[in-house]
Amino acid sequence: MREDARPSTAKENPSPGTPLLRVSITDTRL
């Protein structure tokens, strides 16, 4: 069950991580 929860979190991590990465690039430009 732990192995199933790991892939689920990894798939949900990239989703919220994409907008966060874009904001980081904008912060660096600012």
Buried (B, 14 or more C-beta within 10 A) or exposed (E): EEEEEEEEEEEEEEEEEEEEEEEEEEEEEE
